[in-house]
Amino acid sequence: MDLIKNQFFMGFLINFILIYIFCKIPLMTKGGWISAGILGTILWGCLSWQGWMSVVIYLIFGSLVTKIGFKFKKEQGIAEKRGGRRGPENVWGSAATGLFLAIMTKFNPANVVMFKIGFAASFAAKLADTFGSEIGKRFGKDTYLITSLKKVDRGTEGGVSLEGTLASFLGSILMAFVMFRLSIISTKYHFIVVAVSGFLATLSESIIGAKFQNKYKLSNELVNAIQTSIASIFATFALLSYAYFLN
């Protein structure tokens, strides 16, 4: 118990210091930095520095890719609001699923591998979504509605392009590699499961965007939470199926 308390205290201390130093960098709003501090503290307490670092790397990659072609995207009216800075809603929409699974590793340590794979897949999906959206909006030559393949304008909910789809796959592989290098996941099979689950969840998110987002007035943050949950479910199902057939 003392070790767990020390982990959370260490997480709080490190996050407080780093946010104090870097909060002037226009990556997040004030509320976004506070949310990131809470998220980082809990992640460090549950998954140690590796879990914390994986999400820091996700935030860095996500912020950098958002800046690519930002002037062009702003002129087209499809750029992220607030100059790409993340607010609390962005932090929790992206990380709520992963945070829940990180906490579950403490409540149910017998299934820690399953929870870690779900955690990894949720962030692979989110980075895949960010890569696909930001690269697609800037460099996609033709955009098609995923459900009908009808040509649509850049930035249309549920719209996909070849360039954006390839970027999504790259983003998912990149995040899976980060998780593998940080030992959140530990085998080549886990790597494949996380990368594929993240990518498939991103395609699922496009379908949700095309069919349901405007119809039911779903917020982007809610759709993000659904997408990351789908990725975790895909990854968990693949892991359990693999274990079943081995036995």
C-alpha positions as a Python dict, from the first residue, in 0.01 Angstrom:
ca = {
    (1, 'M'): (0, 0, 0),
    (2, 'D'): (286, 237, 83),
    (3, 'L'): (441, 166, -257),
    (4, 'I'): (112, 254, -432),
    (5, 'K'): (86, 577, -232),
    (6, 'N'): (444, 663, -321),
    (7, 'Q'): (373, 602, -691),
    (8, 'F'): (77, 839, -689),
    (9, 'F'): (270, 1101, -494),
    (10, 'M'): (562, 1072, -736),
    (11, 'G'): (321, 1107, -1028),
    (12, 'F'): (163, 1416, -878),
    (13, 'L'): (499, 1576, -806),
    (14, 'I'): (644, 1515, -1152),
    (15, 'N'): (329, 1629, -1330),
    (16, 'F'): (305, 1943, -1117),
    (17, 'I'): (666, 2038, -1190),
    (18, 'L'): (646, 1968, -1563),
    (19, 'I'): (316, 2147, -1612),
    (20, 'Y'): (448, 2447, -1418),
    (21, 'I'): (748, 2457, -1654),
    (22, 'F'): (571, 2391, -1983),
    (23, 'C'): (222, 2541, -1934),
    (24, 'K'): (317, 2848, -2139),
    (25, 'I'): (361, 2631, -2449),
    (26, 'P'): (35, 2659, -2650),
    (27, 'L'): (-44, 2287, -2653),
    (28, 'M'): (-340, 2307, -2414),
    (29, 'T'): (-576, 2549, -2248),
    (30, 'K'): (-548, 2610, -1874),
    (31, 'G'): (-823, 2356, -1813),
    (32, 'G'): (-649, 2116, -2047),
    (33, 'W'): (-325, 2136, -1846),
    (34, 'I'): (-513, 2073, -1520),
    (35, 'S'): (-689, 1772, -1672),
    (36, 'A'): (-359, 1644, -1810),
    (37, 'G'): (-207, 1675, -1461),
    (38, 'I'): (-488, 1469, -1307),
    (39, 'L'): (-465, 1213, -1586),
    (40, 'G'): (-86, 1192, -1561),
    (41, 'T'): (-91, 1148, -1184),
    (42, 'I'): (-336, 858, -1199),
    (43, 'L'): (-154, 694, -1490),
    (44, 'W'): (179, 712, -1308),
    (45, 'G'): (19, 562, -998),
    (46, 'C'): (-141, 276, -1192),
    (47, 'L'): (107, 200, -1473),
    (48, 'S'): (422, 368, -1342),
    (49, 'W'): (632, 594, -1561),
    (50, 'Q'): (583, 376, -1870),
    (51, 'G'): (207, 432, -1880),
    (52, 'W'): (256, 802, -1818),
    (53, 'M'): (525, 832, -2085),
    (54, 'S'): (314, 651, -2345),
    (55, 'V'): (40, 911, -2311),
    (56, 'V'): (287, 1200, -2309),
    (57, 'I'): (425, 1069, -2639),
    (58, 'Y'): (70, 1036, -2774),
    (59, 'L'): (-3, 1399, -2681),
    (60, 'I'): (320, 1519, -2844),
    (61, 'F'): (257, 1332, -3170),
    (62, 'G'): (-108, 1437, -3174),
    (63, 'S'): (-23, 1803, -3118),
    (64, 'L'): (252, 1805, -3379),
    (65, 'V'): (42, 1645, -3652),
    (66, 'T'): (-239, 1893, -3579),
    (67, 'K'): (1, 2175, -3668),
    (68, 'I'): (81, 2028, -4011),
    (69, 'G'): (-74, 2252, -4275),
    (70, 'F'): (-264, 2441, -4005),
    (71, 'K'): (-277, 2763, -4206),
    (72, 'F'): (-433, 2580, -4501),
    (73, 'K'): (-684, 2401, -4281),
    (74, 'K'): (-775, 2727, -4111),
    (75, 'E'): (-838, 2893, -4447),
    (76, 'Q'): (-1064, 2602, -4539),
    (77, 'G'): (-1252, 2632, -4210),
    (78, 'I'): (-1162, 2277, -4104),
    (79, 'A'): (-881, 2342, -3856),
    (80, 'E'): (-905, 2242, -3491),
    (81, 'K'): (-1049, 2516, -3273),
    (82, 'R'): (-830, 2725, -3039),
    (83, 'G'): (-535, 2690, -3275),
    (84, 'G'): (-515, 2318, -3205),
    (85, 'R'): (-480, 2358, -2828),
    (86, 'R'): (-642, 2076, -2629),
    (87, 'G'): (-903, 2153, -2365),
    (88, 'P'): (-1040, 1932, -2084),
    (89, 'E'): (-1301, 1782, -2316),
    (90, 'N'): (-1028, 1672, -2557),
    (91, 'V'): (-819, 1518, -2280),
    (92, 'W'): (-1102, 1314, -2129),
    (93, 'G'): (-1265, 1225, -2460),
    (94, 'S'): (-936, 1076, -2575),
    (95, 'A'): (-818, 923, -2248),
    (96, 'A'): (-1127, 819, -2048),
    (97, 'T'): (-1124, 462, -2178),
    (98, 'G'): (-750, 421, -2130),
    (99, 'L'): (-768, 571, -1781),
    (100, 'F'): (-1044, 330, -1679),
    (101, 'L'): (-838, 33, -1798),
    (102, 'A'): (-527, 164, -1622),
    (103, 'I'): (-722, 185, -1295),
    (104, 'M'): (-854, -169, -1349),
    (105, 'T'): (-497, -303, -1347),
    (106, 'K'): (-492, -216, -976),
    (107, 'F'): (-836, -353, -894),
    (108, 'N'): (-797, -674, -1093),
    (109, 'P'): (-425, -757, -1125),
    (110, 'A'): (-501, -1113, -1238),
    (111, 'N'): (-609, -970, -1576),
    (112, 'V'): (-342, -702, -1601),
    (113, 'V'): (-223, -816, -1946),
    (114, 'M'): (-573, -786, -2088),
    (115, 'F'): (-622, -440, -1940),
    (116, 'K'): (-284, -320, -2065),
    (117, 'I'): (-360, -438, -2419),
    (118, 'G'): (-695, -259, -2406),
    (119, 'F'): (-518, 51, -2276),
    (120, 'A'): (-262, 38, -2559),
    (121, 'A'): (-530, -17, -2823),
    (122, 'S'): (-734, 280, -2704),
    (123, 'F'): (-445, 520, -2759),
    (124, 'A'): (-344, 352, -3085),
    (125, 'A'): (-697, 423, -3208),
    (126, 'K'): (-684, 784, -3097),
    (127, 'L'): (-349, 855, -3258),
    (128, 'A'): (-469, 679, -3574),
    (129, 'D'): (-776, 903, -3575),
    (130, 'T'): (-569, 1218, -3527),
    (131, 'F'): (-318, 1121, -3796),
    (132, 'G'): (-593, 1028, -4042),
    (133, 'S'): (-799, 1340, -3979),
    (134, 'E'): (-518, 1596, -3983),
    (135, 'I'): (-319, 1445, -4271),
    (136, 'G'): (-634, 1372, -4468),
    (137, 'K'): (-768, 1726, -4432),
    (138, 'R'): (-441, 1871, -4554),
    (139, 'F'): (-315, 1626, -4814),
    (140, 'G'): (-617, 1418, -4913),
    (141, 'K'): (-685, 1470, -5283),
    (142, 'D'): (-1032, 1318, -5283),
    (143, 'T'): (-1259, 1259, -4984),
    (144, 'Y'): (-1539, 1003, -4985),
    (145, 'L'): (-1813, 922, -4737),
    (146, 'I'): (-1715, 586, -4593),
    (147, 'T'): (-2069, 446, -4599),
    (148, 'S'): (-2155, 531, -4961),
    (149, 'L'): (-1823, 625, -5124),
    (150, 'K'): (-1993, 946, -5238),
    (151, 'K'): (-1745, 1229, -5289),
    (152, 'V'): (-1770, 1491, -5013),
    (153, 'D'): (-1586, 1800, -4894),
    (154, 'R'): (-1274, 1781, -4678),
    (155, 'G'): (-1357, 1769, -4309),
    (156, 'T'): (-1698, 1606, -4358),
    (157, 'E'): (-1786, 1374, -4068),
    (158, 'G'): (-1735, 1018, -4192),
    (159, 'G'): (-1527, 1134, -4487),
    (160, 'V'): (-1212, 937, -4570),
    (161, 'S'): (-931, 974, -4819),
    (162, 'L'): (-658, 737, -4931),
    (163, 'E'): (-392, 964, -4782),
    (164, 'G'): (-578, 996, -4452),
    (165, 'T'): (-645, 622, -4430),
    (166, 'L'): (-278, 541, -4482),
    (167, 'A'): (-189, 801, -4220),
    (168, 'S'): (-434, 638, -3979),
    (169, 'F'): (-266, 302, -4023),
    (170, 'L'): (73, 464, -3970),
    (171, 'G'): (-51, 635, -3653),
    (172, 'S'): (-183, 310, -3511),
    (173, 'I'): (142, 126, -3586),
    (174, 'L'): (344, 409, -3434),
    (175, 'M'): (146, 406, -3110),
    (176, 'A'): (163, 26, -3091),
    (177, 'F'): (540, 51, -3132),
    (178, 'V'): (559, 306, -2848),
    (179, 'M'): (356, 75, -2624),
    (180, 'F'): (581, -217, -2716),
    (181, 'R'): (903, -26, -2650),
    (182, 'L'): (771, 91, -2313),
    (183, 'S'): (670, -267, -2223),
    (184, 'I'): (300, -187, -2187),
    (185, 'I'): (260, -474, -2431),
    (186, 'S'): (521, -747, -2451),
    (187, 'T'): (487, -974, -2755),
    (188, 'K'): (472, -940, -3133),
    (189, 'Y'): (118, -1077, -3125),
    (190, 'H'): (16, -802, -2881),
    (191, 'F'): (176, -547, -3113),
    (192, 'I'): (-26, -673, -3411),
    (193, 'V'): (-348, -685, -3208),
    (194, 'V'): (-304, -329, -3083),
    (195, 'A'): (-210, -187, -3424),
    (196, 'V'): (-494, -361, -3609),
    (197, 'S'): (-753, -286, -3338),
    (198, 'G'): (-658, 82, -3338),
    (199, 'F'): (-693, 104, -3715),
    (200, 'L'): (-1023, -87, -3732),
    (201, 'A'): (-1167, 128, -3454),
    (202, 'T'): (-1076, 437, -3656),
    (203, 'L'): (-1269, 304, -3954),
    (204, 'S'): (-1558, 232, -3717),
    (205, 'E'): (-1539, 591, -3593),
    (206, 'S'): (-1576, 714, -3950),
    (207, 'I'): (-1889, 502, -3990),
    (208, 'I'): (-2030, 644, -3666),
    (209, 'G'): (-1949, 993, -3792),
    (210, 'A'): (-2122, 931, -4124),
    (211, 'K'): (-2433, 757, -3990),
    (212, 'F'): (-2500, 887, -3641),
    (213, 'Q'): (-2299, 1193, -3536),
    (214, 'N'): (-2508, 1464, -3698),
    (215, 'K'): (-2832, 1268, -3671),
    (216, 'Y'): (-2806, 1231, -3293),
    (217, 'K'): (-2590, 1542, -3236),
    (218, 'L'): (-2305, 1344, -3086),
    (219, 'S'): (-2010, 1552, -2973),
    (220, 'N'): (-1663, 1478, -3108),
    (221, 'E'): (-1552, 1392, -2755),
    (222, 'L'): (-1827, 1133, -2712),
    (223, 'V'): (-1742, 981, -3049),
    (224, 'N'): (-1376, 969, -2944),
    (225, 'A'): (-1470, 784, -2625),
    (226, 'I'): (-1678, 538, -2827),
    (227, 'Q'): (-1395, 486, -3074),
    (228, 'T'): (-1134, 415, -2805),
    (229, 'S'): (-1377, 176, -2634),
    (230, 'I'): (-1430, -11, -2961),
    (231, 'A'): (-1052, -45, -3002),
    (232, 'S'): (-1020, -187, -2650),
    (233, 'I'): (-1303, -432, -2712),
    (234, 'F'): (-1149, -546, -3040),
    (235, 'A'): (-810, -598, -2875),
    (236, 'T'): (-954, -777, -2573),
    (237, 'F'): (-1163, -1006, -2790),
    (238, 'A'): (-860, -1093, -3004),
    (239, 'L'): (-653, -1171, -2694),
    (240, 'L'): (-922, -1388, -2535),
    (241, 'S'): (-988, -1570, -2864),
    (242, 'Y'): (-617, -1642, -2902),
    (243, 'A'): (-596, -1778, -2548),
    (244, 'Y'): (-907, -1992, -2605),
    (245, 'F'): (-771, -2155, -2918),
    (246, 'L'): (-434, -2218, -2754),
    (247, 'N'): (-612, -2412, -2483),
}
